[in-house]
Amino acid sequence: VEQSLYFHNQSFLLEDKTSGQREYHISSEERSWFEALEICRRNYTDLTSIHSPEQLQEIQSKIGNKKVWIGLYRDEWLCGDPVNFTNWLSGQPNNAYVSQHCAVIFYKSSQWNAIRCTRTRSSVCFSDDSIILYEKKTWFEALEICRENYTDLVSVCSQKELEEIKNISGRTSVWIRLYRNVWQWSNGDLALFQNWNTGEPDNAGKDENCVGMWIRNPSAGKWKDSRCSEETYFLCSQAELLLVKENKTWIEALNYCRTNHTDLASIHNATAQTEIEELAKTSSGRGRVWIGLRRDRLFGFLFWMDNHEIEFSNWGDGSKGDPFSDHCRMIDKEENFTWRFECCLTKLNFICY
C-alpha cells in the first residue's frame, strides 16, 4: 500500500501493510499533545501511530531537526492501532513525574520518550494525504489543530514511517500522537510498535503523558515521554476517503467501513465537504451516499460515529426527515450535496475513511 509524506513541495511514497495508504503532516508550531491530537483529528485523521521499525525509519528520515509528538498515550495508540512496535529510550516509559503520559520521537536515534502532555512539541499527523505544519504548540494544542484542520496528530507504526518523518523537517523534535494510557495512540489504538529513547519513557515529572520524537540530535527517531503542555512542533495526518459502490443499509455500511477501513466518513470543514461531494458524483446511485452522522432515537441529539465533535454542517431545506423513522445521515447530490436524514434501512453507496 502506498503512503505519502510531504514537506513543502517535497513528497515521497512508502509501503506499509499495517497502516495502509497514509500521508503525514508535520506542524509548523509547537503544541501540547492534546492540542496536537485535536488539530490532527480536526484536519487530518489522527496523531501518527507507528507499527514497525521500517515505518519509524521512513518518518524519521523526513521530519528534520524536530522532537515530535506521536499518538501514543499511556501505552496505547489513540487512533486505535495495535501497539505492535515500540522504540522507547532505555528506561522509558517510566512516568517519573506521574503525569508523563504522551510520547515524543527524537531525531537521529528515532527513540521515544514519555513526557508531560502539556509540554509543547512539534507533532506528526497522518492522513493518507499529508500537510506539514510548522509552529510550536503543546501536545493538546497540536492535537486540537490537527483534528480541527486535518484528521489527527501523526502516529508512527514502523521504523520506515519514523525515517520518513525524520526527513520532512529541519526542526529538533515534533509531537506525535502517542499518549500514556498503557501507551496508546490518540484514537485508541494500542501502540504495538514503540521506539523509545534510552531511559524513556521515564515520566520524570510524574505527568509526562505525551510522546515526542527527536529529529535532529543523537537520539533522532527515538521517542520521549513529555508533559503534554510542553510546546513543540507536530505533524497532522488526514484520512483518505473511499467511495464504496455497493448499496448497503447504514448499519451495514458502518460495519463494512470498520471491518475494512476505519469508519464511516465524518465531515468537519468545507474542504472535507468538497472532497465528499466529488466522490458522491461518481456513486452508482443518484448521488446519495451514507456518511457517519447519526441521530439518537430517544433524545434526538446528533453525533459522529467516530466521536468527532460536530463543528461543521451543510443541512438543506427539509433535511430533518421523519423524527420517528429517519435517523441516519446521507449526502444528496440532487439537493446540491446538502445533508439529509434518511431511514437507516435504505440501501445506498457510502463513504469510508
Secondary structure, 3 states (H helix, E strand, C coil): CEEEEEECCEEEEEECCCCCCCEEEECEEEECCHHHHHHHHHHCCEEEECCCHHHHHHHHCEECCECEEEEEECEEEECCCCCCEEEECCCCCCCECCEECEEEEEECCCEEEEEECCEEEEEEEECCCCCECEEEEEHHHHHHHHHHHCCEECEECCHHHHHHHHECCCCCEEEEEEEEEEEEECCCCECCEEEECCCCCCECCCEECEEEEEECCCCCCEEEEEECCEEEEEEEECCCCEEEEEEECHHHHHHHHHHHCCCECCCCCHHHHHHHHHHHHCCCCCCEEEEEEEECCCCCCEEECCCCCCCCCCECCCCCCCCCCEEEEEEEHHHCCEEEEEECCCCEEEEEC
